[in-house]
């Protein structure tokens, strides 16, 4: 097994290590560190990182990693598993998506050792963690006041990445373009295959999203032969969306939602009503195309032009997707298994 050194700390085979990786200081001269939890097996295998809170208000992933760290079955893996529960420590402290310099960390990669604060954090995370890994899973949620249905976003044109995405086990896969400055783009440039798991809402724990994330990562570990496959009934095959669109508000007002996450909708079908404080309906938000709602705004107040419903298209398979979403919800909720 090759040598692994993170921030000057050598992690030997067959050990579990926790590292506080310094990234910068507060005004008060207090060090800010990125927490890193490393599990190295006795036997060789892939190196996988799982990261959360690249956006500091997206905290579902923190809980997913907390639950995984406490699983006894992960103490004897093949290869190396690196958990980074909080990448953007500053954002978590401030309950903010952004860094203190108002930069989006996920648009700052590959960063620079002598650049902006966001650039320095991106540079250190990329070089100390990501570049040492064969694979990665980055955990996200919807933005503030928006929820995402559990879904995987990845470069599905890459065959190995697609197989990983399918193994994760959620019903919806979104073939997502790479964005300049994103962690996914930087990971690809360094040769690391990466999935982005999107589920839930910022600043909220969502039990379905958390449990689907825990189960999905366990599925990936088995897929990569880092753990023994559990003898369970094979999950239903996921569906790939190669296109999606947001339906937006054409008026400002108070919202009455008519549809929820996971619902199947037809083109022109009403999704929500927008009204005045006096109860008058002044606009109806309709689906631009038929598909499945994979994201939605939660706050019942909108301004003209606000994105309200994110609808993905599955080339005639909408009925099956909706059925598989129901199966996922029934399997993970009520809480009848330990995840």
Residue frames relative to the residue before (quaternion, step in Angstrom):
aa qw qx qy qz dx dy dz
X 1.0000 0.0000 0.0000 0.0000 0.00 0.00 0.00
X 0.4664 -0.7055 0.4607 0.2694 3.58 -0.82 1.01
X 0.5936 -0.5856 0.4228 0.3549 3.54 -1.24 0.54
X 0.1268 -0.7779 0.6120 0.0649 3.58 -1.04 0.82
X 0.0263 0.7847 -0.6163 0.0607 3.56 -0.69 1.14
X 0.0310 -0.7823 0.6217 -0.0225 3.57 -0.79 1.10
X 0.8442 -0.0940 0.0134 0.5275 3.56 -0.66 1.17
X 0.7485 -0.4097 0.2100 0.4772 3.56 0.97 0.88
X 0.6305 0.5159 -0.3336 0.4745 3.60 1.27 -0.13
X 0.2515 -0.7572 0.5827 0.1545 3.58 -0.77 1.00
X 0.1668 -0.7784 0.6003 0.0767 3.57 -0.80 1.04
X 0.2469 -0.8082 0.5240 0.1062 3.56 -0.48 1.23
X 0.6472 -0.5155 0.3994 0.3948 3.54 -1.29 0.45
X 0.8187 0.2588 -0.1988 0.4725 3.54 -1.11 0.77
X 0.6433 0.5085 -0.3310 0.4669 3.59 1.20 0.40
X 0.2604 -0.7066 0.6310 0.1863 3.52 -1.38 0.32
X 0.0183 -0.8264 0.5613 -0.0411 3.57 -0.69 1.07
X 0.1580 -0.7435 0.6394 0.1159 3.53 -1.22 0.61
X 0.0824 -0.8082 0.5829 -0.0175 3.53 -0.76 1.12
X 0.2067 -0.7245 0.6406 0.1483 3.54 -1.06 0.78
X 0.1335 -0.8407 0.5238 0.0320 3.57 -0.09 1.31
X 0.3444 -0.7676 0.4942 0.2187 3.64 -0.30 1.18
X 0.1260 -0.7971 0.5865 0.0694 3.57 -1.02 0.82
X 0.7567 -0.2188 0.1580 0.5954 3.61 1.08 -0.66
X 0.4589 -0.6681 0.5059 0.2951 3.57 -1.30 -0.24
X 0.4778 -0.5986 0.5473 0.3375 3.52 -1.34 0.29
X 0.7004 -0.4350 0.3431 0.4499 3.59 -1.29 0.13
X 0.6935 0.5104 -0.2603 0.4368 3.55 1.12 -0.76
X 0.5259 -0.6553 0.3839 0.3829 3.59 1.34 0.24
X 0.4600 0.6427 -0.4657 0.3980 3.58 1.22 0.53
X 0.4507 -0.7024 0.4860 0.2594 3.58 -0.85 1.00
X 0.1874 -0.7298 0.6453 0.1258 3.54 -1.16 0.73
X 0.0603 -0.8204 0.5682 -0.0216 3.55 -0.72 1.12
X 0.3824 -0.6862 0.5744 0.2301 3.52 -1.21 0.68
X 0.3275 -0.7670 0.5099 0.2109 3.65 -0.57 1.05
X 0.0459 -0.7905 0.6103 -0.0210 3.57 -0.93 0.97
X 0.0885 -0.7811 0.6180 0.0141 3.58 -0.86 1.02
X 0.0647 -0.8294 0.5545 -0.0228 3.58 -0.57 1.20
X 0.0854 -0.7595 0.6439 0.0349 3.55 -0.98 0.97
X 0.0498 -0.7930 0.6072 -0.0057 3.58 -0.65 1.14
X 0.3346 -0.7500 0.5374 0.1916 3.57 -0.77 1.01
X 0.5942 -0.5443 0.4435 0.3924 3.55 -1.32 0.21
X 0.7414 0.3739 -0.2088 0.5167 3.56 1.11 -0.71
X 0.5690 -0.6213 0.4266 0.3291 3.55 -1.13 0.69
X 0.1889 0.7549 -0.6113 0.1439 3.53 -1.27 0.52
X 0.7297 -0.4115 0.2920 0.4615 3.59 -1.24 -0.12
X 0.3215 -0.6858 0.6059 0.2434 3.52 -1.37 0.22
X 0.0427 -0.8109 0.5809 -0.0562 3.56 -0.67 1.21
X 0.1389 -0.7620 0.6213 0.1188 3.59 -0.99 0.79
X 0.1246 -0.7358 0.6592 0.0926 3.53 -1.26 0.60
X 0.0334 -0.8290 0.5570 -0.0372 3.58 -0.56 1.17
X 0.0853 -0.7813 0.6171 0.0389 3.54 -1.22 0.57
X 0.8263 0.2745 -0.1918 0.4529 3.55 -1.38 0.28
X 0.1543 0.7326 -0.6237 0.2245 3.56 0.80 1.03
X 0.6787 0.2588 -0.1992 0.6579 3.53 1.27 -0.61
X 0.4550 -0.7741 0.3717 0.2356 3.55 -0.45 1.23
X 0.6894 0.4520 -0.2973 0.4818 3.60 1.18 -0.32
X 0.5907 0.5600 -0.3687 0.4490 3.61 1.27 0.05
X 0.0127 0.8937 -0.4419 0.0765 3.52 0.30 1.35
X 0.4033 0.7087 -0.4895 0.3088 3.64 1.19 -0.05
X 0.6637 0.5387 -0.3039 0.4208 3.56 0.94 -0.92
X 0.5747 0.5767 -0.3800 0.4390 3.58 1.14 -0.59
X 0.6882 0.4724 -0.2792 0.4746 3.57 0.91 -0.92
X 0.5922 0.5557 -0.3643 0.4557 3.60 1.07 -0.68
X 0.6909 0.4666 -0.2794 0.4764 3.58 0.87 -0.94
X 0.6025 0.5570 -0.3586 0.4452 3.62 0.99 -0.76
X 0.6847 0.4772 -0.2907 0.4680 3.58 0.89 -0.90
X 0.6592 0.5081 -0.3178 0.4543 3.60 0.98 -0.76
X 0.6203 0.5537 -0.3466 0.4343 3.61 0.96 -0.81
X 0.7259 0.4539 -0.2385 0.4585 3.58 1.02 -0.79
X 0.5205 0.6336 -0.4237 0.3848 3.59 1.24 0.10
X 0.4374 -0.7197 0.4804 0.2449 3.57 -0.71 1.13
X 0.6116 0.5920 -0.3513 0.3900 3.59 1.05 -0.68
X 0.6747 0.4938 -0.2968 0.4613 3.60 1.19 -0.42
X 0.4929 0.6581 -0.4377 0.3638 3.60 1.23 0.15
X 0.7720 0.2832 -0.1508 0.5487 3.61 1.19 -0.41
X 0.1875 0.8050 -0.5346 0.1761 3.56 0.65 1.12
X 0.4162 -0.6174 0.5811 0.3284 3.52 -1.37 0.09
X 0.7703 0.2836 -0.2195 0.5272 3.58 -0.72 1.02
X 0.5419 -0.6153 0.4815 0.3098 3.53 -1.26 -0.51
X 0.1200 -0.7749 0.6198 0.0309 3.53 -1.00 0.96
X 0.0820 -0.8061 0.5861 -0.0004 3.56 -0.68 1.16
X 0.1253 -0.7888 0.6002 0.0429 3.57 -0.64 1.16
X 0.0080 -0.7572 0.6531 0.0050 3.57 -0.97 0.91
X 0.1845 -0.8520 0.4790 0.1029 3.61 0.16 1.27
X 0.7896 0.1307 -0.0677 0.5956 3.61 1.14 -0.57
X 0.1519 -0.7922 0.5872 0.0667 3.58 -0.36 1.24
X 0.7624 0.2837 -0.1466 0.5628 3.58 0.86 -1.02
X 0.1515 -0.8314 0.5308 0.0642 3.57 0.32 1.28
X 0.6193 0.5523 -0.3401 0.4424 3.59 1.01 -0.80
X 0.6739 0.5068 -0.2978 0.4477 3.57 0.90 -0.93
X 0.6429 0.5127 -0.3245 0.4674 3.59 0.99 -0.81
X 0.6347 0.5339 -0.3322 0.4492 3.59 0.94 -0.81
X 0.7626 0.3542 -0.1749 0.5122 3.57 1.03 -0.84
X 0.3636 -0.7382 0.4776 0.3079 3.58 1.34 0.01
X 0.4939 0.6518 -0.3999 0.4139 3.55 1.04 0.90
X 0.5607 -0.6018 0.4654 0.3269 3.54 -1.16 0.68
X 0.7770 0.4206 -0.1629 0.4390 3.55 0.97 -0.96
X 0.5636 -0.5313 0.5027 0.3838 3.49 -1.43 0.04
X 0.6716 -0.4995 0.3409 0.4280 3.64 -1.19 0.26
X 0.6680 0.4760 -0.3123 0.4793 3.61 1.15 -0.47
X 0.5205 -0.6820 0.3647 0.3620 3.58 1.39 0.36
X 0.4887 0.6346 -0.4508 0.3939 3.56 1.19 0.44
X 0.4244 -0.6502 0.5688 0.2713 3.53 -1.26 0.62
X 0.4218 -0.7333 0.4732 0.2459 3.59 -0.47 1.20
X 0.6973 0.4780 -0.2695 0.4611 3.59 1.06 -0.76
X 0.6665 0.3894 -0.3280 0.5445 3.57 1.25 0.43
X 0.6051 0.6024 -0.3134 0.4156 3.56 1.32 0.24
X 0.5102 0.6557 -0.4198 0.3654 3.61 1.26 -0.20
X 0.5455 -0.1047 -0.8299 -0.0521 1.65 -2.20 1.20
X 0.4930 -0.6871 0.4216 0.3272 3.59 1.24 0.00
X 0.2485 -0.7493 0.5962 0.1463 3.52 -1.35 -0.15
X 0.5234 -0.6537 0.4513 0.3084 3.57 -1.01 0.83
X 0.7785 0.2677 -0.1478 0.5482 3.59 1.18 -0.48
X 0.4616 0.6972 -0.4306 0.3397 3.58 1.21 0.47
X 0.7886 -0.2320 0.2259 0.5227 3.56 -1.17 -0.68
X 0.6874 -0.4504 0.3482 0.4511 3.58 -1.27 0.20
X 0.6601 0.4914 -0.3104 0.4758 3.60 0.87 -0.92
X 0.6510 0.5303 -0.3111 0.4451 3.57 0.96 -0.85
X 0.6559 0.5107 -0.3112 0.4606 3.58 1.03 -0.77
X 0.6441 0.4999 -0.3215 0.4815 3.60 1.01 -0.81
X 0.6434 0.5216 -0.3177 0.4615 3.60 0.93 -0.89
X 0.6560 0.5260 -0.3073 0.4456 3.57 0.91 -0.94
X 0.6905 0.4813 -0.2910 0.4549 3.57 0.85 -0.95
X 0.6559 0.5024 -0.3177 0.4653 3.60 0.91 -0.87
X 0.6623 0.5136 -0.3080 0.4504 3.59 0.92 -0.90
X 0.7650 0.4102 -0.2165 0.4468 3.57 0.74 -1.02
X 0.7053 0.4483 -0.2759 0.4749 3.60 1.02 -0.69
X 0.7891 0.2963 -0.1388 0.5199 3.59 1.05 -0.75
X 0.7658 0.4362 -0.2511 0.4003 3.57 0.29 -1.28
X 0.7070 0.4825 -0.2818 0.4336 3.59 0.78 -0.97
X 0.6507 0.4985 -0.3227 0.4733 3.60 1.24 -0.25
X 0.6630 0.5256 -0.2795 0.4538 3.57 1.32 -0.11
X 0.4469 -0.6600 0.5398 0.2706 3.53 -1.24 0.61
X 0.8018 0.0997 0.0043 0.5892 3.55 1.07 -0.84
X 0.0528 -0.7981 0.5990 0.0378 3.54 -1.27 0.39
X 0.1292 -0.7404 0.6526 0.0958 3.54 -1.30 0.51
X 0.1138 -0.7997 0.5891 0.0229 3.57 -0.60 1.17
X 0.2490 -0.8163 0.5141 0.0858 3.58 -0.61 1.20
X 0.0204 0.8045 -0.5889 0.0748 3.56 -0.80 1.11
X 0.2183 -0.7175 0.6316 0.1967 3.54 -1.42 0.06
X 0.6470 -0.4262 0.4091 0.4820 3.52 -1.29 -0.25
X 0.6143 -0.5421 0.4178 0.3927 3.56 -1.30 0.23
X 0.7413 -0.3751 0.2819 0.4798 3.58 -1.29 -0.06
X 0.8416 0.1024 -0.1446 0.5102 3.57 -0.92 1.06
X 0.6699 0.4243 -0.3262 0.5146 3.61 1.20 0.48
X 0.1907 -0.7789 0.5898 0.0952 3.56 -1.04 0.82
X 0.1972 -0.7530 0.6154 0.1237 3.53 -1.17 0.70
X 0.4616 -0.6168 0.5627 0.2997 3.53 -1.15 0.73
X 0.5763 -0.5779 0.4203 0.3965 3.65 -0.96 0.67
X 0.1724 0.7808 -0.5661 0.2003 3.55 -0.65 1.19
X 0.3091 -0.7100 0.5989 0.2043 3.53 -1.30 0.44
X 0.1093 -0.7607 0.6373 0.0570 3.54 -1.02 0.93
X 0.1959 0.7843 -0.5529 0.2018 3.55 -0.73 1.06
X 0.5523 -0.5447 0.4994 0.3858 3.52 -1.39 0.07
X 0.1169 -0.8512 0.5106 0.0328 3.56 0.14 1.31
X 0.5205 0.6088 -0.4259 0.4208 3.58 1.25 0.03
X 0.6122 0.4844 -0.3421 0.5230 3.57 1.31 -0.30
X 0.4567 -0.7470 0.4068 0.2606 3.58 -0.48 1.22
X 0.6767 0.4901 -0.3136 0.4513 3.60 0.85 -0.89
X 0.6369 0.5123 -0.3217 0.4780 3.58 1.03 -0.78
X 0.6395 0.5267 -0.3277 0.4542 3.57 0.99 -0.80
X 0.6417 0.5149 -0.3321 0.4613 3.60 0.92 -0.80
X 0.6293 0.5216 -0.3251 0.4757 3.59 1.04 -0.77
X 0.6556 0.5229 -0.3090 0.4487 3.57 0.91 -0.96
X 0.6596 0.5007 -0.3033 0.4713 3.56 0.97 -0.84
X 0.6578 0.5258 -0.3085 0.4423 3.57 1.02 -0.81
X 0.5396 0.6440 -0.4026 0.3634 3.60 1.12 -0.61
X 0.3841 -0.8055 0.3920 0.2236 3.57 1.10 -0.68
X 0.5242 0.5756 -0.4683 0.4179 3.62 1.12 0.43
X 0.6166 -0.6119 0.3428 0.3577 3.62 -1.05 0.64
X 0.7852 0.3429 -0.1508 0.4931 3.60 1.02 -0.78
X 0.0432 -0.7535 0.6560 0.0021 3.55 -0.92 1.05
X 0.1431 -0.7909 0.5921 0.0585 3.56 -0.88 0.95
X 0.3146 -0.7354 0.5716 0.1829 3.55 -0.69 1.12
X 0.0312 -0.8603 0.5044 -0.0664 3.53 -0.05 1.36
X 0.4548 -0.6866 0.5023 0.2635 3.56 -0.91 0.97
X 0.4923 -0.6416 0.5035 0.3041 3.54 -1.17 0.66
X 0.2252 -0.7707 0.5830 0.1240 3.56 -1.07 0.78
X 0.5405 -0.6162 0.4634 0.3369 3.54 -1.01 0.82
X 0.8052 0.2723 -0.2147 0.4810 3.55 -0.94 0.90
X 0.5622 0.6149 -0.3890 0.3930 3.59 1.25 -0.12
X 0.6207 -0.5244 0.4283 0.3954 3.54 -1.26 0.39
X 0.6289 0.5439 -0.3433 0.4368 3.60 0.97 -0.77
X 0.6566 0.5041 -0.3143 0.4648 3.56 0.95 -0.85
X 0.6737 0.4921 -0.2951 0.4656 3.58 0.92 -0.92
X 0.6320 0.5283 -0.3300 0.4609 3.59 1.03 -0.78
X 0.6492 0.5112 -0.3194 0.4638 3.57 0.93 -0.87
X 0.6574 0.5197 -0.3098 0.4492 3.59 0.94 -0.87
X 0.7117 0.4227 -0.2496 0.5025 3.59 1.16 -0.59
X 0.5766 -0.6326 0.3578 0.3733 3.60 1.29 0.09
X 0.5227 0.6228 -0.4135 0.4098 3.58 1.25 0.34
X 0.3247 -0.7314 0.5683 0.1915 3.60 -0.79 1.03
X 0.0049 -0.8427 0.5345 -0.0642 3.58 -0.69 1.06
X 0.1883 -0.7328 0.6447 0.1095 3.52 -1.25 0.72
X 0.1993 -0.7281 0.6363 0.1592 3.56 -1.23 0.57
X 0.1723 -0.7704 0.6086 0.0801 3.55 -0.77 1.10
X 0.0849 -0.7906 0.6065 -0.0032 3.57 -0.70 1.17
X 0.2908 0.7554 -0.5477 0.2118 3.58 -0.73 1.02
X 0.8087 0.2794 -0.2087 0.4737 3.54 -1.00 0.87
X 0.5353 -0.6235 0.4982 0.2766 3.51 -1.40 -0.28
X 0.5954 -0.5707 0.4271 0.3706 3.59 -1.15 0.58
X 0.8574 0.1500 -0.1397 0.4721 3.56 -1.21 0.75
X 0.6711 0.4224 -0.3098 0.5247 3.59 1.17 0.54
X 0.3128 -0.6736 0.6252 0.2398 3.55 -1.23 0.58
X 0.0750 -0.7749 0.6273 0.0190 3.57 -0.86 1.01
X 0.4120 -0.7702 0.4253 0.2371 3.57 -0.34 1.25
X 0.6304 0.5238 -0.3434 0.4585 3.60 0.95 -0.80
X 0.6788 0.4955 -0.2895 0.4581 3.58 0.87 -0.96
X 0.6509 0.5159 -0.3144 0.4597 3.58 0.99 -0.83
X 0.6948 0.4758 -0.2818 0.4598 3.56 0.83 -0.97
X 0.6337 0.5117 -0.3314 0.4762 3.59 1.04 -0.73
X 0.6463 0.5215 -0.3143 0.4599 3.59 1.07 -0.73
X 0.6404 0.5140 -0.3197 0.4728 3.59 0.94 -0.87
X 0.6803 0.4865 -0.2891 0.4657 3.56 0.84 -0.99
X 0.6531 0.5328 -0.3159 0.4356 3.58 0.96 -0.86
X 0.6678 0.4846 -0.3048 0.4756 3.60 0.94 -0.85
X 0.6191 0.5189 -0.3449 0.4780 3.60 1.01 -0.69
X 0.6247 0.5291 -0.3313 0.4691 3.59 1.06 -0.74
X 0.6502 0.5136 -0.3158 0.4622 3.60 0.99 -0.83
X 0.6363 0.5268 -0.3302 0.4566 3.60 0.95 -0.83
X 0.6594 0.4801 -0.3052 0.4915 3.59 1.02 -0.76
X 0.6279 0.5488 -0.3254 0.4458 3.58 1.02 -0.83
X 0.7277 0.4096 -0.2267 0.5013 3.60 1.04 -0.79
X 0.4458 -0.7145 0.4216 0.3363 3.59 1.36 0.14
X 0.3785 0.7070 -0.5030 0.3223 3.55 1.08 0.71
X 0.7532 0.1355 -0.1103 0.6341 3.57 1.29 -0.39
X 0.5923 -0.5519 0.4362 0.3928 3.53 -1.26 0.26
X 0.4913 -0.6515 0.4881 0.3099 3.57 -1.00 0.83
X 0.3576 -0.7201 0.5535 0.2173 3.52 -0.96 0.88
X 0.4200 -0.7225 0.4915 0.2451 3.57 -0.86 0.97
X 0.2601 0.7451 -0.5607 0.2506 3.50 0.08 1.38
X 0.6334 -0.5132 0.4108 0.4081 3.52 -1.24 0.37
X 0.5127 -0.6643 0.4497 0.3060 3.55 -0.85 0.99
X 0.4400 -0.7019 0.4942 0.2636 3.56 -0.89 0.93
X 0.6279 -0.5450 0.3926 0.3933 3.54 -1.22 0.40
X 0.5634 -0.6163 0.4332 0.3393 3.54 -1.13 0.71
X 0.4320 -0.7013 0.4972 0.2728 3.60 -0.96 0.80
X 0.3593 -0.7138 0.5598 0.2189 3.54 -1.32 0.26
X 0.3318 -0.7625 0.5322 0.1592 3.53 -0.99 0.91
X 0.1642 -0.7552 0.6285 0.0877 3.54 -0.92 1.00
X 0.1798 -0.7988 0.5679 0.0839 3.56 -0.71 1.07
X 0.7806 0.1752 -0.1308 0.5855 3.56 1.28 0.08
X 0.0607 0.7759 -0.6268 0.0385 3.56 -1.17 0.59
X 0.0969 -0.7952 0.5976 0.0333 3.55 -1.23 0.46
X 0.3766 -0.6987 0.5601 0.2372 3.56 -1.20 0.61
X 0.2708 -0.7021 0.6316 0.1865 3.56 -1.08 0.80
X 0.1842 -0.8277 0.5282 0.0440 3.57 -0.74 1.11
X 0.5596 -0.5938 0.4673 0.3405 3.52 -1.30 0.44
X 0.2693 -0.7602 0.5716 0.1512 3.57 -0.97 0.88
X 0.7534 0.2288 -0.1547 0.5967 3.57 1.33 -0.11
X 0.4259 -0.6597 0.5475 0.2893 3.56 -1.30 0.32
X 0.3681 0.7405 -0.5084 0.2403 3.57 -0.98 0.76
X 0.6495 -0.4894 0.4246 0.3979 3.50 -1.35 -0.48
X 0.3374 -0.8037 0.4746 0.1226 3.54 -0.77 1.16
X 0.0737 -0.7173 0.6890 0.0739 3.50 -1.24 0.73
X 0.2627 -0.7910 0.5342 0.1409 3.58 -0.35 1.25
X 0.2180 -0.7726 0.5868 0.1058 3.53 -1.08 0.85
X 0.7627 0.2556 -0.1422 0.5768 3.58 1.28 -0.35
X 0.2418 -0.7670 0.5803 0.1281 3.57 -1.27 0.46
X 0.7159 -0.4175 0.3299 0.4521 3.55 -1.35 0.13
X 0.7974 0.3011 -0.2346 0.4675 3.55 -1.03 0.87
X 0.5264 0.6400 -0.4178 0.3725 3.59 1.22 -0.20
X 0.3688 -0.6807 0.5868 0.2373 3.51 -1.21 0.66
X 0.0423 -0.8085 0.5869 -0.0091 3.58 -0.86 0.96
X 0.3484 -0.7144 0.5688 0.2114 3.53 -1.26 0.54
X 0.6505 -0.5131 0.3798 0.4115 3.54 -1.20 0.44
X 0.8105 0.2328 -0.1993 0.4992 3.57 -0.87 1.00
X 0.5016 0.6637 -0.4280 0.3531 3.61 1.25 -0.16
X 0.5036 -0.6567 0.4631 0.3173 3.63 -0.95 0.82
X 0.2036 -0.7823 0.5816 0.0911 3.56 -0.95 0.95
X 0.7891 -0.0946 0.0976 0.5991 3.58 1.09 -0.74
X 0.3036 -0.7060 0.6020 0.2168 3.53 -1.32 0.40
X 0.1846 -0.7554 0.6185 0.1130 3.56 -1.11 0.72
X 0.0115 -0.8419 0.5371 -0.0510 3.55 -0.71 1.07
X 0.5653 -0.5748 0.4734 0.3549 3.53 -1.37 0.06
X 0.6601 -0.4891 0.3735 0.4308 3.63 -1.22 0.15
X 0.6623 0.5007 -0.3017 0.4687 3.60 1.26 -0.34
X 0.6188 -0.5920 0.3299 0.3971 3.60 1.26 0.17
X 0.5092 0.6441 -0.4284 0.3773 3.59 1.25 0.04
X 0.3386 -0.7177 0.5714 0.2091 3.59 -0.93 0.93
X 0.1111 -0.8317 0.5434 0.0261 3.56 -0.64 1.14
X 0.8046 0.0419 -0.0321 0.5915 3.59 1.22 -0.25
X 0.1940 -0.7416 0.6290 0.1294 3.56 -1.24 0.54
X 0.2834 -0.7420 0.5850 0.1641 3.56 -0.81 1.04
X 0.0838 -0.8209 0.5649 -0.0014 3.57 -0.72 1.09
X 0.5733 -0.5793 0.4547 0.3593 3.55 -1.25 0.50
X 0.4130 -0.7124 0.5143 0.2397 3.57 -0.82 1.00
X 0.7705 0.0071 0.0089 0.6374 3.57 1.16 -0.75
X 0.5757 -0.5796 0.4425 0.3698 3.56 -1.25 0.30
X 0.3147 0.7489 -0.5451 0.2073 3.58 -1.11 0.64
X 0.5786 -0.5489 0.4675 0.3813 3.54 -1.25 -0.59
X 0.4172 -0.6934 0.5274 0.2590 3.58 -0.96 0.88
X 0.0570 -0.8236 0.5642 -0.0068 3.59 -0.51 1.20
X 0.7900 0.0968 -0.0856 0.5993 3.58 1.28 -0.03
X 0.0501 0.8107 -0.5820 0.0391 3.58 -1.07 0.65
X 0.4861 -0.6163 0.5337 0.3146 3.52 -1.29 0.48
X 0.3024 -0.7878 0.5166 0.1450 3.58 -0.96 0.87
X 0.6183 0.5547 -0.3635 0.4217 3.60 1.02 -0.65
X 0.3787 -0.7745 0.4603 0.2121 3.64 -0.73 0.97
X 0.6101 0.4874 -0.3658 0.5063 3.59 1.16 0.57
X 0.0010 -0.8194 0.5726 -0.0256 3.60 -0.77 0.97
X 0.2867 -0.6859 0.6361 0.2064 3.47 -1.37 0.46
X 0.6417 -0.5115 0.4033 0.4049 3.54 -1.18 0.53
X 0.7860 0.2963 -0.2420 0.4856 3.56 -0.84 1.04
X 0.4908 0.6655 -0.4394 0.3509 3.61 1.23 -0.21
X 0.4314 -0.6629 0.5483 0.2716 3.57 -1.10 0.79
X 0.1308 -0.8458 0.5166 0.0246 3.59 -0.68 1.07
X 0.8085 0.0523 0.0036 0.5862 3.61 0.90 -0.91
X 0.2084 -0.7622 0.6043 0.1020 3.56 -0.88 1.02
X 0.0627 -0.8214 0.5661 -0.0308 3.57 -0.45 1.25
X 0.1744 -0.7799 0.5962 0.0768 3.58 -0.86 1.04
X 0.3037 -0.7611 0.5557 0.1402 3.56 -1.14 0.76
X 0.1502 -0.8327 0.5328 0.0134 3.55 -0.93 1.01
X 0.5188 -0.6952 0.3984 0.2982 3.61 1.09 0.69
X 0.8121 -0.3188 0.1375 0.4690 3.53 0.60 1.21
X 0.6399 0.5474 -0.3279 0.4282 3.60 1.24 -0.05
X 0.2786 0.8176 -0.4788 0.1571 3.59 1.26 0.24
X 0.6288 0.5488 -0.3390 0.4342 3.60 0.99 -0.83
X 0.6863 0.4822 -0.2813 0.4663 3.57 0.91 -0.93
X 0.6201 0.5382 -0.3427 0.4565 3.59 1.01 -0.78
X 0.6633 0.5096 -0.3022 0.4572 3.57 0.87 -0.99
X 0.6432 0.5192 -0.3202 0.4628 3.59 1.02 -0.79
X 0.6814 0.4867 -0.2916 0.4624 3.58 0.94 -0.88
X 0.5949 0.5404 -0.3651 0.4699 3.61 1.12 -0.54
X 0.6403 0.5126 -0.3199 0.4743 3.58 1.00 -0.78
X 0.6298 0.5301 -0.3298 0.4621 3.58 1.02 -0.82
X 0.6396 0.5213 -0.3227 0.4638 3.59 0.96 -0.87
X 0.6770 0.4936 -0.2988 0.4569 3.58 0.87 -0.93
X 0.6689 0.4949 -0.3008 0.4659 3.59 0.97 -0.83
X 0.6581 0.5232 -0.3073 0.4457 3.59 1.09 -0.74
X 0.7734 0.3752 -0.1882 0.4750 3.58 0.88 -0.94
X 0.7598 0.1589 -0.0917 0.6237 3.58 1.21 -0.51
X 0.4352 -0.1685 -0.8671 0.1741 1.74 -1.57 1.96
X 0.6140 -0.5933 0.3989 0.3346 3.51 -1.28 0.46
X 0.1192 0.8377 -0.5190 0.1211 3.54 0.21 1.28
X 0.7357 0.2856 -0.2183 0.5740 3.60 1.25 0.10
X 0.5036 -0.6357 0.4853 0.3267 3.55 -1.24 0.40
X 0.1322 0.7696 -0.6147 0.1111 3.56 -0.71 1.12
